[in-house]
Amino acid sequence: MTDLEISKALALAIGWHETRVITSYNYVRVQFDTNLVWRVFDYRDWNVIGPIAERYDCFPAIEPHSGEWFSFIESNPLEFADTPQKSIALAVIEGVKV
């Protein structure tokens, strides 16, 4: 998945209605209120992914042999990625599907 696809899938997975999530230019934006205020939603931003990690108790760790980051939610399999933010996003996306 591309970064845009991950951001969009994450926004949808955590409860944003699909009519309030758009991809414009190189960003995913979510509509925060009825006044048509759209804000950038990017899983790579710690201000976005940090509260999500806390909400889902999904904190990344690094695998010592491969150097990859991993995260998981409850009994779901580990989600490996090259950055901690991506591992959190992928774990939440997969964890919410179950």
Secondary structure, 3 states (H helix, E strand, C coil): CCHHHHHHHHHHHCCCCHHHEEEECCEEEEECCCCCCEEECCCCCHHHHHHHHHHCCCCCEECCCCCCEEECCCCCCCEEECCHHHHHHHHHHHHHHC
